[in-house]
Structure formats: C-alpha cells, structure tokens
C-alpha cells in the first residue's frame, strides 16, 4: 500500500510540474525480449522524470541465454548500470539477473508474473473507490497466465476479494491458488475460482479481462475462441453486475474490434471481430483502462525511486 500511495503522490507532483529527480545521474538498462508499448514507455518516461538515463536493449541487442549466460550478462550489466528492468519469457532469468547483477532488478513481465502491472491496477482501483479492502475483483479470462497469477496474489495481499471466471481446462495453477489463499487468510479476503462468468461478476466492483491467447500462445487461438466466448465482457454479461459504479480494467492491448492487422486476421480466420471485450464496453463510461495505462508510469516510478533513489521518508 505504501508504494501505491507513493505512486499517487508522484502522479500529483508530475501534474503540478514539481521536479522529483530521485535518480539523478543513474543509468538504467531496459532489457526487452518481448515487445511492449506501455512497459517500455513507462520505464523510459519514469527514468527520465527521475533524472536517470534509460538505455533500451531489445531482443536483437542482447545475447541473454543464447550466446551468453544470464549470469554473465548480469555481471556485465551490473558493473555498468545502476538498475536493470527485464521483460521476457523465463521467470528464472529475472531471478538470476537479481541474484548476480548486484543492482536493483525490476520485473517488467515474465511468463509467470507481471508485478509492475499490478501496482498500476490497484492504484487505479484505489483512485476510483478510495479503498481497496473489501472490494471485489472479477477476472473473466483464461486462468493460466502471468496477469491472472499476479492479480490473484496481489488481491489476496491487499484484502481484495478475487473471483476468477475461466473454463475448467484453463483454471489457475493450484500452486498459485494456494499461495493466494495463504495471503487471503491474513488479509481477510476471499479467493474463488468458477466456470460461471455471471456468478463471478454479480457482486464485483471491478471487472478485469485479458487477451485469450498471450504472447507465444497464438497457435492455440482456434481452441481459445471456442472455449472463451462465454467469458467475453459484453453488455449482456455486465447487466448482471449489481454495483452500478463498477469499473472495467484491461492490461492492454485489447482486441475489442477488427481495426488492427492482428484482429483483422482473426476476423478472417474465425469470423469474430470482438474478442475478450466488446467495443461498446471497452469505450463505455465504466472503462478505466487508459487511466490504468497512465498509472503504469507513476507506479513504476515509485518502484524505481523506492528501491534505487535517495529518499527521505520520515517516520511518524
């Protein structure tokens, strides 16, 4: 909660053009095995606002795990940079970078987790409702991906009730559920997995959805279209939500129409123009995904400043 509160504070500073250069003179390596819009933009602008220099190293710029071991890469980058961001596939890679680099390492996404997304998500919920504890988040989507894993665990930590609506064959990893249930027992929240999307959204304050096939899963799209259609966030599903002030979140990109090359291909192959969320719902008055996207920058800035910056935090 402290990090979320700090992110809100930094957002206010930026909106009022008040400098907050806690990382003056620092150099930050941004490692991207996976493409990105929000994560790359957020880490870049956050670094600059904090007074640091970000250096982007894309898939073709690094030899991580291919011609050079992760340990060797970590030792080299740790000797030249003050902090490292990693967005890639294997979760073990970010752990090895953290172990051997000797500098702060921030997880911009792995196949297992997406922690920086979570801070932006729950920051947005807090801005909307003024509290997190006791709120209910319903996730409608396939249950075995990094966003779902992190949403479930973070909800449990922060006292947010969590309901996952997903087909039984795509239910969350039992190990993730067990971890979340352990945190929920301490925070007083609840964790539930169901195959009934109507049941999931009925008492929700937040409806969250995500793409049906993540990066690297495109070959499974034919089957995903078949099993995931009942979990689409549309006006019929949302008519079951009891809270008239519910909000919709999506980590983006979203396939809500056929105006992109990727979505056009899906439309031609499978005959659908809207996938995990309809265009109507995506641009409705309940949608907060663009506020959520902006908050990626503020929350990432908070993480970087708190772990690398020279902060003065008075005790009360």
N, C-alpha and C positions, 0 to 999 in steps of 0.2 A: 504493500500500500504506500510505503514511503516513496518508492520510485515513481509510482503513478502520480502522487501528489507533487513530486519534484518536476515531473514532466508537464503537469498543468501550470506550474509556476514558470517554467521555461517558455511555455507557449505564450503566457501573458507578457513575459519580457520581450519576446520577439515581436509580438503585435504592437508593443509600445516602443519599438526600436531601441531597447536598452541593451547595450553590449553585455555578453556573458561568455567571455573568451577564456574558459577554464582550461583549455588545452593549447594555449598559446605556444607555438613553436614545435608542437608534436607532429610526428609523421605517422600516418595510418595506412596500412596495407589492406586493400579491399580485394579479397580472393573470391572470384565468381566462376565456379564450374557450371552453374545453372544460370540461365538468363534471368533478367529481372528488370522491372520498372520501378516499383515502389521501394524495394530494399536498397537497390543501388542509389536511387535518388535521395532516399532518406539518410543513408550513411554519408553520402557526399555532402549534402547541404548541412547536415548536423556537424560534420567535421569542420567545415568552413566557418559556420556560425560560432563554433567553439574555439576558433583560432588555429586549428590544425590543418595540415596538408594531406588530403586523401590521394592515394595512388591506386588506380584501378588496375588489377591484374586478372584478365579474363582467361577463359579455358585455353586459348592458344598461347597465352603468355607464361603459363606455369607448367612445370613438369610433375606436379604433385601426384605421387603414387604411380607414375608412368615411368619416367626415366630417373626420377629422384624420389627417395623415400619421403614419407611425410615428416619423419623425424629430422632428416637433413634439411628439408625445406623450412621447418620450424626454427631450427638453429640459425639458418642463414637470415631469414626474415626477422627473427627476434633480435639479431645483432644490428639491424638497420632501421627497424621501425619500432615505434613506441606502443603500438597496438595493432591487432590483426582482426579483421572481420572475415568470416568464411561462410560462403553459401555454396553448398554442394550436395553430394549424394550420401556418402557413407558417414554415419554419425561418429564412428570411431576416428575419422580424420580430424574432426574438430576437437575431440578429446586429446588426440596426440599433439595437435598444434598447441593446445593449452598446457600440456604436460612438459613439452620440450622448448617452447619458444622463450619462456621467461618474461613474457609481457601479457597484458590482458587480451583474451581472445573472445570475440563475440559471435555467437551462433546466429547467422542470418537465415538459416534454414538447412536442415538435413532431412533425409528420408524418414527420420524418427521424430523430430521435433521442429517447432517453429516459434521459439520463445519471444523473439522481438515483436512478432505479430500479436502475441497475447497482451503485452503491455498496452499496445495501441487499442486493442479490442476492449479491454476492461477500462481503460481511460475513457473511451467513448461512452461506455455504459454509465460510468460514474458521472460524467458531464451531463448525461441525459436525465438520470434519475436521482442524482445527489447521494446515492448509496449503492453499495454492491451486496452487502449482506442480506440474505433472504430473497434476493431476486432469482428468477428462474430463466435459464438459457436453454432453448431447444435447438439442437443441431439436427437439421434434416439433410442427410447426405451419406455417402458411403463411410463406414466406420473405421476403416483401416488406412489412415493417412496421418501425416505429421500434424496438420492443423487440428484434426479431431483429438489426437493424443494430447496435444498441449492444451486445447480448450477444456477437456475433461479434467486434467490435473490442476490447471490454474483455477478453474471454477471451484474445485474442492478446497484449494488452499485459501481462497478469498471468501468462502462462505456462500457461494452462489450455487443454487440448486441446478443440476445439469441433467438434461434428458436427451438421449441420443436416439433418433429415429432412423433406422437403417435396415436393409434386408438381412435376414439371419445369416446368410452366407458371407456378408460383409461386416459382421458385428465386430466391435473393437477387440483388440488383443486382450485376453483375460489378465495378462500381466499388467497392462495399463490400467484396467479397471480396478485391480487390486491396489495399485499404488494410489489411485484417486480415492478409493473408499477409505484408505488409511488417513489421508488428509481430511476427508469429509467428516470422519468420526471426531476429529479435533475441532473443526470449524463449525460443526452443526448443520452442514449442508447435506443434500442427498444426491446420489448418483443412480441413474436409471437408464437402462437400455431396452428399447422396444422396437417392434417392427411396424407399429401403428403410428403413422405421422399425425393423425388427428388427435390421438391421445397425447402425443408429445407436445403439440403447440397449444393445447387448450388453456393451460394455466401459465403460459410463457409471457415474460416481459420482453425477451429478446429472441428473435428467430434468426438463426445463423445457417447459412448454406455455403457450399463449396463445389468446385467442379467435380464432375462424375468420374473423370479419369485424370490423375495427376501426371506431372512430367514423368515420362518413361512408361506410362500405362496406356498409351494411345492405342496399342494393339488390342486392348480389351474393350474398346469402346462399343462394339456391337452388342456384347453381352450387357454392358453397363446401361445402355439405352433401354434395353428390355426390362431390367430389374429396377432401375432407378426412377422410371417415370412416375410411379405413385408418390415419390418423395419430392417432386418438384414444388417449389414455393410459388404458388399461384393464388388467385383471388378466392378460389373455392376452398383451398386449404386454410387460408388466413381468415376466412369467415368463421372459423371455429375458435379463434383466439378471443378470450374473454376480456382481456385488458385492452381498452380502446386506444391506449397510448403506447402500444408495443412498438418496438423498433426492429428494423431488418439490418443485419450486418453480412458482409461478404468480404473475404480477404483479397479478392480480385487476382487475376482478371476473371470476369464473369461472362458466360455465354448466354446472354439474355435476348439476343436477336441474331440475324444472319448477316450482319454488316461487316464482318471480318473475313479474311480469307479462310481461316480455320473453320469458322462457323458455317461458311458457305459450303465447304467441303462436306461437313457433317450433314447439312441440309440435303445436299445432293445424294449422299450415300444412304441416309437413314430417314429422310423425309420429315425431319423436325427442325424448326427454326428457333426454338427456345428450349433451353436445357434445364439446368438446375433452378433457374428462376425466370419468370416471365418478364417481358419488357415493362408491362404495366406495373408490376410490383417493384421492379428494380428502380423505377423513377417515381415511385409513389411518395407521398408525404411522410411515410413511415421509414423510408430508407435513409440510412446514415453511413453508407459505405465510403462516401467521399470525405466526410469528416473523419472517419476511421482511417482512411488512407493518409490524410494530412497528419494525423496523430502518430503515424509511423515515425515521422521525422522528430517530433517532440519527445516521444518516448525513447527512441534510440539515442537522442541527445542526452537524455537523463542517464541512461545506462553508461554511456561513454564518459560523461563527466563524473559520475559517481565512482567509477572503477579506475579512472586514469587521471582525473582532474585534481587540482589542488583546491579542494573545497573547505570552506569553514562552515561547519554545521554545529551551531551552539546547542548545548544540552539544556533542557528545561527542568 
